Amino acid sequence: MIEIKSPKSIHNLTSDWEILKHGVPQGYILGPLPFLVYINILPLQINSLSESILFADDTSVIISKDNFIDFSTSANQVLACMIEWFSANK
C-alpha cells in the first residue's frame, strides 16, 4: 500500500492492496544478484537518449536539451523505451 501526502493539498491519496505476482522473496540469499543483473540492463536501452544514474534500488534519468521541443521529444522517446523494457521484463 502506498500513501501520498502533499503539504500543499488537503487530499491524501492511498493505493489499494494487491497480490505481488513477480519478484524475489524478502530475505532470499540470491535476491540482490538477479536484481542487479536485471536493473543494469535498463541504462543500455536509454543511454543514447539520456543519462541514467543507478544507486542501490533507485534509478534517475537525466535529459538535457536546449529547447522544450527537443526536450519533449527526447523525454517521450526515453519513456517509450522504458515502457518497452518494463513490459518485456514484467
C-alpha positions in Angstrom: 0.0 0.0 0.0 1.3 3.5 -0.9 0.2 6.7 0.7 1.0 10.0 -0.9 0.7 13.1 1.3 1.0 16.6 -0.1 1.7 19.6 2.1 0.0 21.9 -0.4 -3.2 19.8 -0.6 -5.8 18.7 1.9 -6.2 15.4 0.0 -4.1 12.3 0.6 -4.0 9.5 -2.0 -3.9 5.9 -0.9 -3.4 2.8 -3.1 -5.2 -0.5 -2.8 -3.5 -3.7 -1.5 -2.6 -6.0 -4.3 -1.0 -9.5 -4.5 2.5 -9.4 -5.9 2.9 -11.6 -9.0 6.6 -11.1 -9.6 9.7 -10.5 -7.5 12.1 -12.2 -5.2 11.0 -13.2 -1.6 12.4 -10.9 1.0 15.5 -12.3 2.7 16.2 -14.6 -0.2 20.0 -15.0 -0.3 20.3 -14.7 -4.1 17.8 -11.8 -4.3 20.3 -9.0 -4.9 22.1 -10.7 -7.7 19.2 -11.2 -10.1 18.0 -7.6 -9.3 21.5 -6.2 -10.2 21.6 -8.1 -13.4 18.0 -7.2 -14.2 18.3 -3.4 -13.5 21.7 -2.9 -15.0 20.3 -3.6 -18.5 17.9 -0.6 -18.4 20.6 2.0 -19.0 21.7 0.2 -22.1 18.3 0.8 -23.6 18.2 4.6 -22.9 21.8 5.8 -22.8 21.8 7.1 -26.4 18.9 9.4 -25.4 19.7 10.3 -21.8 22.0 9.7 -18.9 20.9 7.3 -16.3 22.2 7.1 -12.7 21.7 3.9 -10.7 22.2 3.7 -6.9 21.0 0.7 -5.0 17.4 0.3 -5.9 16.9 3.8 -7.2 17.2 4.9 -10.9 17.3 8.5 -12.1 17.1 9.6 -15.7 18.7 12.9 -16.8 17.6 14.6 -20.0 19.1 17.9 -21.0 18.2 19.8 -24.2 18.4 23.4 -25.3 14.7 23.9 -26.0 11.3 22.5 -24.9 10.5 20.7 -28.2 13.8 18.8 -28.2 13.4 18.0 -24.5 9.8 16.8 -25.0 10.8 14.6 -27.9 13.7 13.1 -26.0 11.6 12.6 -22.9 8.9 10.8 -24.9 11.5 8.6 -26.6 13.0 7.7 -23.2 9.7 6.9 -21.7 8.7 4.7 -24.7 12.0 2.8 -24.3 11.4 2.4 -20.6 7.8 1.2 -21.1 9.0 -1.3 -23.7 11.8 -2.5 -21.3 9.3 -2.8 -18.3 6.8 -4.6 -20.4 9.4 -7.1 -21.7 10.7 -7.7 -18.1 7.4 -7.5 -16.3 
